[in-house]
Amino acid sequence: MLQTVIVFLIVTGLVSLISWIRTKDDDLSTSKGYFLAGRGLGAFVIACSMVLTSLSTEQMIGVNANTYVGNFSIIAWTVQSVIPLCILAKVLLPKYLREGYTTIPEFFENRYARSTRLVMSTLFLFFYIFISIPVALYTGAIAFNQIFNLEQFGLDYAQAMWITVWAIGLVGAIYAIFGGLKAVAVSDTVNAVILVIGALLVPYFGLKYLGSGNLLQGIDVITSSHIEKFNAIGSAADAVPWTAIFTGIFIVNLFYWTTNQAIVQRTMGAKDLASGQKGIVIAAFFLLLLPLILNLPGLIAFHIFGDGIKNMDLSYPTLVNEVMPKYLQGFFVAGLFGAVLSTFNSFLNSAATIFCNDLLPMVSKKKREDKDLIKLAKKVSAIMAIITMFIAPLLMYGSDGVFLFTKRFAGFFNIPIVALFVVGIFNKTVSSKAANITVGLHILLYFSLVWVFKVSLNFQHVMGGLFVFDVISMLLLGKIWGKDTPYEASTDNKSGVDLCEWKYINLLISTVVLSLIALYALLSPIGLASEAGKPLNVLIGYIVIEIAIIIFFISKTKRTAIHE
């Protein structure tokens, strides 16, 4: 226990020191410097920050928990994200940079009206404050409480959760409030390396544990019994039926990776379009390796503990506590702490950005200089942090697994945001009145179907169906209340960065899509879930190829940076 704490403090302290050294001379006195890192982020920093922001304890605990009780079908929420990333890299990022956006709601004002920007900003803030940030704090607290066992100090479970949530929240708030986006991104880069190494050690030691010290024997155990759990093609009885891949899950992933301020803000801070596209592609290839971190430990936990863990969300931290050597637990927990901080401070920074750039101008006509705006952003961040730290511990009283619980509630916000965005891109005449009415109808219908009438249809299909409803509703209402003047996007380069496309982008997008198809073939009845054999060579070959591609792009990115 003492050894774990000491290593944790040393590693966490080193990350803080590196972040301070790399950002101490940055100019945070301007809005662009504080909110967009001065538009100077390189590809590798963008990739690491995007991955670590998404790779939170919500996923590490929640996705592994669903694999522990089910199968690999839950990967639809993670690996399928590479498709929206390809859309972001090829289609949307050039638009975001050309328009010079600081926040996504700016697009909604340009396309619709100020009132729609206000509605979208409110949805974003509700999503961050009541879902994303509290869940990151809560799942982080679960992991730390399980590993450090705070209850041994005479605390009950609830007290331990409250203390851990507030400890994480206070540290994360310091990063977000005083460092701006650059400090968040730099710390993310360092923490990403630590977390990935630590997270990969979990299945390594777990397999050795299963094999009584022999890694290959451990692999033989998980590939010779209960191989149906490798199946990622979910049935109607699974947490994620395969049909949901093409309905609600795709829409939610499209929101998260193309219009979610906390993710897209990193790419908006790119030093040029090519760097942004490189970072997105590196992140996409990394996401294809996520089953090693987010699913395999859950499968190992099932083989070790059976159904002996009553609270599914405790399966991952229980596994870590059981198989990870004590001298490495501190290193792993430091990486996990970095993941929690990344999600927490990224969403907090984005929430403050939206408040200051989108909501504030709507409710106040007072002109503020950059220094006054940044002071206000810090105060708003502090208030939001405190609110989320009160909400997070209350999640312990939920009965569902935290991952799908989050996705179910997110349907109030992310589906209408994507619908308005898609219509805004492909239609030039739908008005703000039609858009705003549709948002209200969506919230009312989603609440009625999922919570009042509790329809038997999987909530992921409900989200997909309501997306179609939202689009049709806007188009029909747009016939009644259309824009007097059709919308025309600006052709000027308002960001001032180089908008030349990366020459490899088309080739790599094709490679990403083919790799996704290959992964699903691997995790299916024709692959690892097959009774006919154990295609471990295919699994190893796939992993080696993906790692080789990631290394290639990192080296290519660094080489380009040196030449620049």
GUMARDO-59585 format. One record per residue (C-alpha): residue in three letters; x, y, z; residue number from 1. Coordinates in nm, 2 decimals. Each point is the difference from the previous one (the first is absolute). Layout:
GUMARDO-59585
type  px  py  pz  seq
ALA  X  Y  Z  NUM
...
END
This chain:
GUMARDO-59585
type  px  py  pz  seq
MET  0.00  0.00  0.00  1
LEU  0.27  0.25  0.10  2
GLN  0.21  -0.10  -0.30  3
THR  -0.29  0.06  -0.23  4
VAL  -0.07  0.34  0.15  5
ILE  0.37  0.11  -0.03  6
VAL  0.03  -0.10  -0.37  7
PHE  -0.33  0.16  -0.08  8
LEU  0.11  0.33  0.16  9
ILE  0.34  0.00  -0.18  10
VAL  -0.15  -0.07  -0.34  11
THR  -0.28  0.25  0.04  12
GLY  0.25  0.26  0.12  13
LEU  0.22  -0.06  -0.30  14
VAL  -0.29  0.05  -0.24  15
SER  -0.09  0.33  0.17  16
LEU  0.36  0.12  -0.01  17
ILE  0.03  -0.08  -0.37  18
SER  -0.33  0.17  -0.08  19
TRP  0.11  0.31  0.19  20
ILE  0.34  0.02  -0.17  21
ARG  -0.16  -0.04  -0.35  22
THR  -0.26  0.27  0.06  23
LYS  0.15  0.25  0.25  24
ASP  0.10  0.24  -0.27  25
ASP  -0.33  -0.02  -0.20  26
ASP  -0.21  0.31  -0.05  27
LEU  -0.33  -0.06  0.17  28
SER  -0.11  0.36  0.00  29
THR  -0.20  -0.03  -0.33  30
SER  -0.31  -0.20  -0.07  31
LYS  0.18  -0.19  -0.28  32
GLY  0.29  -0.09  0.23  33
TYR  -0.23  -0.11  0.28  34
PHE  -0.27  -0.18  -0.19  35
LEU  0.18  -0.13  -0.31  36
ALA  0.36  -0.03  0.11  37
GLY  0.09  0.29  -0.24  38
ARG  -0.09  -0.23  -0.30  39
GLY  0.34  -0.17  0.04  40
LEU  -0.07  -0.36  0.08  41
GLY  0.19  -0.27  -0.19  42
ALA  -0.13  -0.33  -0.13  43
PHE  0.13  -0.22  0.28  44
VAL  -0.12  0.22  0.27  45
ILE  -0.35  0.02  -0.16  46
ALA  -0.01  -0.38  -0.04  47
CYS  0.10  -0.07  0.36  48
SER  -0.24  0.27  0.14  49
MET  -0.29  -0.13  -0.20  50
VAL  0.06  -0.36  0.10  51
LEU  0.05  0.07  0.37  52
THR  -0.30  0.23  0.02  53
SER  -0.21  -0.28  -0.13  54
LEU  0.18  -0.29  0.17  55
SER  -0.14  0.08  0.35  56
THR  -0.07  -0.22  0.29  57
GLU  -0.36  0.00  -0.12  58
GLN  0.12  -0.21  -0.29  59
MET  0.27  -0.20  0.18  60
ILE  -0.24  -0.10  0.28  61
GLY  -0.33  0.01  -0.19  62
VAL  0.10  -0.18  -0.32  63
ASN  0.19  -0.27  0.18  64
ALA  -0.30  -0.04  0.23  65
ASN  -0.22  -0.07  -0.29  66
THR  0.25  -0.25  -0.15  67
TYR  0.02  -0.17  0.34  68
VAL  -0.38  -0.06  0.01  69
GLY  -0.05  -0.03  -0.38  70
ASN  0.22  -0.02  -0.31  71
PHE  0.20  0.23  -0.23  72
SER  -0.30  0.16  -0.16  73
ILE  0.05  0.31  0.21  74
ILE  0.30  0.09  -0.22  75
ALA  -0.25  0.16  -0.24  76
TRP  0.01  0.30  0.24  77
THR  0.38  0.03  -0.04  78
VAL  0.16  -0.13  -0.31  79
GLN  -0.28  0.11  -0.23  80
SER  0.11  0.36  0.09  81
VAL  0.26  -0.02  -0.27  82
ILE  -0.27  0.07  -0.27  83
PRO  -0.10  0.33  0.15  84
LEU  0.37  0.08  0.04  85
CYS  0.05  -0.05  -0.37  86
ILE  -0.29  0.24  -0.07  87
LEU  0.16  0.25  0.24  88
ALA  0.34  -0.02  -0.17  89
LYS  -0.12  0.01  -0.36  90
VAL  -0.32  0.21  0.01  91
LEU  -0.05  0.20  0.32  92
LEU  0.34  0.11  0.12  93
PRO  0.07  0.20  -0.32  94
LYS  -0.33  0.18  0.06  95
TYR  0.07  0.07  0.37  96
LEU  0.34  0.14  -0.07  97
ARG  -0.12  0.20  -0.30  98
GLU  -0.28  0.16  0.20  99
GLY  0.24  0.07  0.29  100
TYR  -0.23  -0.16  0.26  101
THR  0.09  0.00  0.37  102
THR  -0.32  -0.19  0.09  103
ILE  -0.24  -0.23  -0.18  104
PRO  -0.31  0.22  0.10  105
GLU  0.15  0.28  -0.22  106
PHE  -0.09  -0.21  -0.30  107
PHE  -0.36  -0.02  0.12  108
GLU  -0.02  0.38  0.01  109
ASN  0.15  0.04  -0.34  110
ARG  -0.23  -0.26  -0.15  111
TYR  -0.32  0.06  0.19  112
ALA  -0.01  0.30  0.24  113
ARG  0.11  0.12  0.35  114
SER  -0.29  -0.17  0.16  115
THR  0.11  -0.34  -0.13  116
ARG  0.35  0.06  0.12  117
LEU  -0.14  0.07  0.34  118
VAL  -0.20  -0.32  0.00  119
MET  0.29  -0.21  -0.12  120
SER  0.24  0.16  0.26  121
THR  -0.25  -0.08  0.27  122
LEU  -0.02  -0.37  -0.12  123
PHE  0.38  -0.02  0.00  124
LEU  0.03  0.14  0.35  125
PHE  -0.27  -0.23  0.14  126
PHE  0.17  -0.30  -0.16  127
TYR  0.34  0.09  0.15  128
ILE  -0.12  0.11  0.35  129
PHE  -0.25  -0.27  0.07  130
ILE  0.14  -0.30  -0.19  131
SER  0.35  0.01  -0.14  132
ILE  0.19  0.16  0.28  133
PRO  -0.18  -0.17  0.30  134
VAL  0.04  -0.34  -0.17  135
ALA  0.37  0.05  -0.04  136
LEU  0.04  0.09  0.36  137
TYR  -0.22  -0.28  0.12  138
THR  0.17  -0.28  -0.20  139
GLY  0.34  0.14  0.10  140
ALA  -0.11  -0.01  0.37  141
ILE  -0.11  -0.37  -0.04  142
ALA  0.34  -0.10  -0.13  143
PHE  0.20  0.19  0.26  144
ASN  -0.22  -0.11  0.29  145
GLN  0.03  -0.37  -0.11  146
ILE  0.38  0.01  -0.04  147
PHE  0.09  0.22  0.30  148
ASN  -0.28  -0.15  0.21  149
LEU  -0.09  0.32  0.19  150
GLU  -0.26  -0.19  0.20  151
GLN  0.28  -0.15  0.21  152
PHE  0.03  0.34  0.16  153
GLY  -0.35  -0.04  0.16  154
LEU  -0.19  0.16  -0.28  155
ASP  -0.31  -0.15  -0.15  156
TYR  -0.03  -0.03  -0.38  157
ALA  -0.20  0.32  -0.05  158
GLN  0.24  0.21  0.21  159
ALA  0.30  -0.14  -0.19  160
MET  -0.17  0.08  -0.33  161
TRP  -0.07  0.36  0.10  162
ILE  0.36  0.06  0.12  163
THR  0.15  -0.15  -0.31  164
VAL  -0.23  0.19  -0.24  165
TRP  0.10  0.33  0.16  166
ALA  0.37  -0.08  0.01  167
ILE  0.00  -0.08  -0.37  168
GLY  -0.22  0.30  -0.08  169
LEU  0.21  0.26  0.18  170
VAL  0.32  -0.11  -0.17  171
GLY  -0.17  -0.02  -0.34  172
ALA  -0.15  0.35  0.04  173
ILE  0.35  0.14  0.06  174
TYR  0.12  -0.13  -0.34  175
ALA  -0.30  0.13  -0.19  176
ILE  -0.04  0.34  0.18  177
PHE  0.36  0.12  0.01  178
GLY  0.15  -0.18  -0.30  179
GLY  -0.24  0.04  -0.28  180
LEU  -0.02  -0.24  -0.30  181
LYS  0.38  -0.02  -0.05  182
ALA  0.06  -0.13  0.36  183
VAL  -0.28  -0.25  -0.05  184
ALA  0.14  -0.12  -0.33  185
VAL  0.36  -0.03  0.12  186
SER  -0.09  -0.19  0.32  187
ASP  -0.23  -0.22  -0.22  188
THR  0.30  -0.09  -0.22  189
VAL  0.21  -0.12  0.29  190
ASN  -0.29  -0.17  0.18  191
ALA  -0.10  -0.18  -0.32  192
VAL  0.34  -0.17  -0.02  193
ILE  -0.02  -0.10  0.37  194
LEU  -0.36  -0.12  -0.03  195
VAL  0.05  -0.21  -0.31  196
ILE  0.30  -0.18  0.15  197
GLY  -0.18  -0.05  0.33  198
ALA  -0.32  -0.11  -0.16  199
LEU  0.17  -0.26  -0.22  200
LEU  0.17  -0.14  0.30  201
VAL  -0.34  -0.09  0.15  202
PRO  -0.08  -0.27  -0.26  203
TYR  0.36  -0.11  -0.01  204
PHE  0.01  -0.08  0.37  205
GLY  -0.36  -0.12  -0.01  206
LEU  0.09  -0.26  -0.27  207
LYS  0.31  -0.11  0.20  208
TYR  -0.22  -0.03  0.31  209
LEU  -0.24  -0.22  -0.20  210
GLY  0.29  -0.21  -0.13  211
SER  0.16  -0.04  0.35  212
GLY  0.29  0.21  -0.11  213
ASN  0.00  -0.10  -0.37  214
LEU  -0.14  0.26  -0.24  215
LEU  -0.06  -0.25  -0.28  216
GLN  -0.19  -0.23  0.23  217
GLY  -0.22  0.30  0.11  218
ILE  -0.08  0.07  -0.37  219
ASP  -0.09  -0.37  -0.04  220
VAL  -0.24  0.03  0.29  221
ILE  -0.20  0.29  -0.15  222
THR  0.00  -0.14  -0.35  223
SER  -0.11  -0.35  0.09  224
SER  -0.31  0.07  0.22  225
HIS  -0.28  0.25  -0.02  226
ILE  0.13  0.11  -0.34  227
GLU  -0.35  0.14  -0.08  228
LYS  0.10  0.30  0.22  229
PHE  0.24  0.10  -0.28  230
ASN  -0.29  0.06  -0.23  231
ALA  -0.05  0.37  -0.09  232
ILE  -0.30  -0.06  -0.21  233
GLY  -0.27  0.04  0.26  234
SER  -0.34  -0.16  0.00  235
ALA  -0.32  0.16  0.12  236
ALA  0.06  -0.14  0.35  237
ASP  0.35  0.17  0.03  238
ALA  0.07  0.35  0.13  239
VAL  0.07  0.11  -0.35  240
PRO  -0.20  -0.18  -0.28  241
TRP  0.20  0.02  -0.33  242
THR  -0.28  0.20  -0.16  243
ALA  0.06  0.29  0.25  244
ILE  0.34  0.05  -0.17  245
PHE  -0.18  0.16  -0.29  246
THR  -0.26  0.20  0.20  247
GLY  0.05  0.17  0.34  248
ILE  0.36  -0.10  0.06  249
PHE  0.11  0.15  -0.33  250
ILE  -0.18  0.33  0.07  251
VAL  0.13  0.03  0.35  252
ASN  0.36  -0.07  -0.12  253
LEU  -0.05  0.25  -0.27  254
PHE  -0.09  0.26  0.26  255
TYR  0.29  -0.10  0.23  256
TRP  0.28  0.01  -0.25  257
THR  -0.12  0.28  -0.25  258
THR  -0.21  0.25  0.20  259
ASN  0.10  -0.06  0.36  260
GLN  0.18  0.32  0.11  261
ALA  0.23  -0.19  0.24  262
ILE  0.14  -0.22  -0.28  263
VAL  -0.02  0.24  -0.30  264
GLN  0.16  0.29  0.19  265
ARG  0.34  -0.18  -0.02  266
THR  -0.02  -0.01  -0.38  267
MET  -0.11  0.36  -0.02  268
GLY  0.33  0.08  0.18  269
ALA  0.20  -0.17  -0.27  270
LYS  0.29  0.20  -0.15  271
ASP  -0.12  -0.10  -0.35  272
LEU  -0.25  -0.22  -0.17  273
ALA  0.26  -0.28  -0.08  274
SER  0.10  -0.02  0.37  275
GLY  -0.36  -0.03  0.11  276
GLN  -0.07  -0.27  -0.26  277
LYS  0.31  -0.20  0.11  278
GLY  -0.10  0.02  0.36  279
ILE  -0.35  -0.12  -0.07  280
VAL  0.13  -0.29  -0.21  281
ILE  0.25  -0.11  0.27  282
ALA  -0.29  0.01  0.26  283
ALA  -0.22  -0.21  -0.23  284
PHE  0.26  -0.27  -0.03  285
PHE  0.05  -0.01  0.37  286
LEU  -0.37  -0.04  0.05  287
LEU  0.01  -0.32  -0.19  288
LEU  0.23  -0.14  0.27  289
LEU  -0.24  0.09  0.28  290
PRO  -0.14  -0.36  0.04  291
LEU  0.33  -0.09  0.16  292
ILE  -0.06  0.26  0.27  293
LEU  -0.37  0.03  0.02  294
ASN  -0.13  -0.36  -0.06  295
LEU  0.28  -0.25  0.06  296
PRO  0.03  0.08  0.37  297
GLY  -0.38  -0.05  0.05  298
LEU  0.03  -0.34  -0.17  299
ILE  0.30  -0.09  0.22  300
ALA  -0.20  0.11  0.31  301
PHE  -0.28  -0.24  -0.10  302
HIS  0.24  -0.29  -0.03  303
ILE  0.16  0.08  0.34  304
PHE  -0.30  0.10  0.21  305
GLY  -0.29  -0.16  -0.19  306
ASP  -0.32  0.18  0.10  307
GLY  0.13  0.06  0.35  308
ILE  0.01  0.38  -0.04  309
LYS  -0.35  0.13  0.07  310
ASN  0.06  0.36  -0.11  311
MET  0.11  -0.03  -0.36  312
ASP  0.18  0.34  0.02  313
LEU  0.24  -0.14  0.26  314
SER  0.13  -0.27  -0.23  315
TYR  0.28  0.20  -0.16  316
PRO  0.15  0.16  0.32  317
THR  -0.04  -0.34  0.18  318
LEU  0.20  -0.16  -0.28  319
VAL  0.27  0.26  0.03  320
ASN  0.02  -0.04  0.37  321
GLU  0.03  -0.38  -0.04  322
VAL  0.25  -0.05  -0.28  323
MET  0.21  0.32  -0.02  324
PRO  0.33  -0.01  0.21  325
LYS  -0.02  0.26  0.28  326
TYR  0.31  0.18  -0.13  327
LEU  -0.17  0.06  -0.33  328
GLN  -0.34  0.09  0.14  329
GLY  0.12  0.35  0.08  330
PHE  0.12  0.06  -0.36  331
PHE  -0.33  -0.13  -0.14  332
VAL  -0.21  0.20  0.24  333
ALA  0.20  0.31  -0.10  334
GLY  -0.10  -0.06  -0.36  335
LEU  -0.36  -0.06  0.10  336
PHE  0.01  0.32  0.20  337
GLY  0.12  0.18  -0.31  338
ALA  -0.29  -0.15  -0.20  339
VAL  -0.25  0.13  0.26  340
LEU  0.17  0.34  0.00  341
SER  0.01  0.02  -0.38  342
THR  -0.37  -0.06  -0.03  343
PHE  -0.09  0.22  0.29  344
ASN  0.21  0.30  -0.09  345
SER  -0.06  -0.03  -0.37  346
PHE  -0.38  0.01  0.04  347
LEU  0.04  0.27  0.26  348
ASN  0.21  0.21  -0.23  349
SER  -0.24  -0.05  -0.29  350
ALA  -0.30  0.09  0.22  351
ALA  0.17  0.32  0.11  352
THR  0.08  0.07  -0.37  353
ILE  -0.36  -0.04  -0.10  354
PHE  -0.13  0.21  0.29  355
CYS  0.23  0.29  -0.08  356
ASN  -0.01  -0.01  -0.38  357
ASP  -0.36  -0.11  -0.06  358
LEU  -0.23  0.05  0.30  359
LEU  0.14  0.32  0.15  360
PRO  -0.03  0.21  -0.32  361
MET  -0.36  -0.11  -0.03  362
VAL  -0.10  0.12  0.35  363
SER  0.23  0.30  0.04  364
LYS  0.09  0.27  -0.24  365
LYS  0.29  0.12  0.21  366
LYS  0.33  0.00  -0.20  367
ARG  0.28  -0.18  0.18  368
GLU  0.37  0.00  -0.06  369
ASP  0.18  -0.33  -0.03  370
LYS  0.15  0.03  0.35  371
ASP  -0.35  0.06  0.15  372
LEU  -0.14  -0.29  -0.20  373
ILE  0.27  -0.24  0.12  374
LYS  -0.05  0.11  0.37  375
LEU  -0.37  -0.07  -0.05  376
ALA  0.07  -0.34  -0.16  377
LYS  0.21  -0.10  0.30  378
LYS  -0.28  0.09  0.24  379
VAL  -0.26  -0.18  -0.21  380
SER  0.22  -0.31  -0.01  381
ALA  0.03  0.00  0.38  382
ILE  -0.38  0.02  0.04  383
MET  -0.06  -0.28  -0.25  384
ALA  0.27  -0.21  0.16  385
ILE  -0.17  0.03  0.34  386
ILE  -0.34  -0.09  -0.15  387
THR  0.13  -0.31  -0.17  388
MET  0.18  -0.11  0.32  389
PHE  -0.34  0.01  0.18  390
ILE  -0.17  -0.20  -0.28  391
ALA  0.26  -0.27  -0.05  392
PRO  -0.03  -0.20  0.32  393
LEU  -0.38  -0.02  -0.05  394
LEU  0.06  -0.24  -0.29  395
MET  0.08  -0.28  0.24  396
TYR  -0.37  -0.04  0.06  397
GLY  -0.07  -0.09  -0.36  398
SER  -0.07  -0.37  -0.08  399
ASP  0.12  -0.02  -0.36  400
GLY  0.36  -0.03  -0.11  401
VAL  0.14  0.35  -0.02  402
PHE  0.11  -0.02  -0.37  403
LEU  -0.35  -0.07  -0.15  404
PHE  -0.16  0.22  0.27  405
THR  0.20  0.29  -0.14  406
LYS  -0.09  -0.07  -0.36  407
ARG  -0.36  -0.03  0.09  408
PHE  -0.02  0.35  0.15  409
ALA  0.22  0.15  -0.27  410
GLY  -0.28  -0.07  -0.25  411
PHE  -0.17  0.32  0.13  412
PHE  0.28  0.21  -0.13  413
ASN  0.22  -0.15  -0.26  414
ILE  -0.26  -0.12  -0.25  415
PRO  -0.16  0.34  -0.07  416
ILE  0.34  0.16  -0.01  417
VAL  0.10  -0.24  -0.28  418
ALA  -0.33  0.04  -0.18  419
LEU  0.02  0.38  -0.01  420
PHE  0.36  -0.03  -0.11  421
VAL  -0.07  -0.24  -0.29  422
VAL  -0.30  0.21  -0.12  423
GLY  0.21  0.31  0.03  424
ILE  0.27  -0.14  -0.22  425
PHE  -0.21  -0.15  -0.27  426
ASN  -0.30  0.24  0.00  427
LYS  0.01  0.38  -0.05  428
THR  -0.36  0.11  0.08  429
VAL  -0.11  -0.16  0.33  430
SER  -0.05  0.28  0.25  431
SER  0.09  0.04  0.36  432
LYS  -0.36  -0.02  0.10  433
ALA  -0.04  -0.34  -0.16  434
ALA  0.33  -0.12  0.17  435
ASN  -0.10  0.13  0.34  436
ILE  -0.34  -0.16  0.00  437
THR  0.15  -0.33  -0.11  438
VAL  0.24  0.00  0.30  439
GLY  -0.30  0.05  0.23  440
LEU  -0.19  -0.28  -0.16  441
HIS  0.30  -0.24  0.01  442
ILE  0.05  0.05  0.38  443
LEU  -0.37  -0.05  0.07  444
LEU  -0.02  -0.32  -0.22  445
TYR  0.32  -0.15  0.13  446
PHE  -0.11  0.04  0.36  447
SER  -0.34  -0.14  -0.08  448
LEU  0.12  -0.30  -0.19  449
VAL  0.29  -0.11  0.22  450
TRP  -0.12  0.10  0.35  451
VAL  -0.38  0.05  0.00  452
PHE  -0.12  -0.27  -0.24  453
LYS  0.32  -0.21  0.03  454
VAL  -0.03  -0.14  -0.35  455
SER  0.15  -0.35  -0.05  456
LEU  0.21  0.12  -0.29  457
ASN  0.37  0.03  0.09  458
PHE  0.08  0.36  0.09  459
GLN  0.27  0.01  -0.26  460
HIS  -0.26  -0.06  -0.27  461
VAL  -0.22  0.26  0.16  462
MET  0.28  0.25  -0.04  463
GLY  0.05  -0.10  -0.37  464
GLY  -0.37  0.03  -0.06  465
LEU  -0.02  0.34  0.16  466
PHE  0.29  0.12  -0.21  467
VAL  -0.20  -0.07  -0.31  468
PHE  -0.30  0.17  0.16  469
ASP  0.20  0.31  0.08  470
VAL  0.13  0.03  -0.35  471
ILE  -0.35  -0.05  -0.16  472
SER  -0.15  0.24  0.26  473
MET  0.25  0.27  -0.09  474
LEU  -0.05  -0.05  -0.38  475
LEU  -0.38  0.01  0.03  476
LEU  -0.01  0.30  0.24  477
GLY  0.26  0.17  -0.22  478
LYS  -0.27  -0.01  -0.28  479
ILE  -0.22  0.22  0.23  480
TRP  0.28  0.21  0.16  481
GLY  0.28  0.02  -0.25  482
LYS  0.29  0.24  -0.01  483
ASP  -0.06  0.31  -0.21  484
THR  0.36  -0.02  -0.13  485
PRO  0.16  -0.34  -0.05  486
TYR  0.31  -0.07  0.21  487
GLU  0.33  0.03  -0.18  488
ALA  0.32  -0.11  0.18  489
SER  0.30  0.24  0.00  490
THR  0.28  -0.08  -0.24  491
ASP  0.26  0.22  0.19  492
ASN  0.27  -0.15  0.22  493
LYS  -0.09  0.16  0.33  494
SER  0.24  -0.21  0.22  495
GLY  0.31  0.11  -0.20  496
VAL  0.15  -0.35  0.02  497
ASP  0.12  -0.20  -0.31  498
LEU  -0.30  -0.19  -0.14  499
CYS  0.20  -0.23  -0.24  500
GLU  -0.13  -0.35  0.04  501
TRP  0.24  -0.28  0.12  502
LYS  0.10  -0.20  -0.32  503
TYR  -0.05  -0.34  0.17  504
ILE  -0.35  0.07  0.14  505
ASN  -0.21  -0.19  -0.26  506
LEU  0.23  -0.31  0.01  507
LEU  -0.01  -0.01  0.38  508
ILE  -0.38  0.05  0.03  509
SER  -0.04  -0.31  -0.23  510
THR  0.25  -0.19  0.22  511
VAL  -0.19  0.09  0.32  512
VAL  -0.33  -0.12  -0.15  513
LEU  0.15  -0.33  -0.12  514
SER  0.16  -0.05  0.34  515
LEU  -0.33  0.04  0.18  516
ILE  -0.16  -0.26  -0.23  517
ALA  0.29  -0.23  0.07  518
LEU  -0.04  0.05  0.38  519
TYR  -0.37  -0.09  -0.01  520
ALA  0.09  -0.32  -0.21  521
LEU  0.26  -0.09  0.27  522
LEU  -0.26  0.05  0.28  523
SER  -0.27  -0.21  -0.15  524
PRO  -0.12  -0.36  -0.06  525
ILE  0.25  -0.02  -0.29  526
GLY  0.29  0.12  0.22  527
LEU  0.08  -0.04  0.37  528
ALA  -0.36  -0.09  0.09  529
SER  0.02  -0.30  -0.24  530
GLU  -0.03  -0.36  0.13  531
ALA  0.21  -0.11  -0.29  532
GLY  0.33  0.12  0.15  533
LYS  0.20  0.26  0.18  534
PRO  0.13  0.25  -0.26  535
LEU  0.26  0.15  0.23  536
ASN  0.24  0.06  -0.28  537
VAL  -0.27  0.22  -0.16  538
LEU  -0.04  0.19  0.32  539
ILE  0.37  0.06  0.05  540
GLY  0.04  0.09  -0.36  541
TYR  -0.28  0.26  0.02  542
ILE  0.15  0.16  0.31  543
VAL  0.35  0.01  -0.15  544
ILE  -0.13  0.17  -0.32  545
GLU  -0.20  0.26  0.19  546
ILE  0.30  0.08  0.23  547
ALA  0.23  0.03  -0.31  548
ILE  -0.24  0.24  -0.17  549
ILE  -0.02  0.22  0.32  550
ILE  0.38  0.00  0.03  551
PHE  0.04  0.09  -0.37  552
PHE  -0.23  0.30  0.04  553
ILE  0.17  0.12  0.31  554
SER  0.33  -0.01  -0.17  555
LYS  -0.14  0.16  -0.31  556
THR  -0.15  0.28  0.21  557
LYS  0.32  0.06  0.20  558
ARG  0.21  0.00  -0.32  559
THR  -0.24  0.26  -0.16  560
ALA  0.02  0.21  0.31  561
ILE  0.38  0.00  -0.01  562
HIS  0.01  0.10  -0.36  563
GLU  -0.25  0.28  0.07  564
END
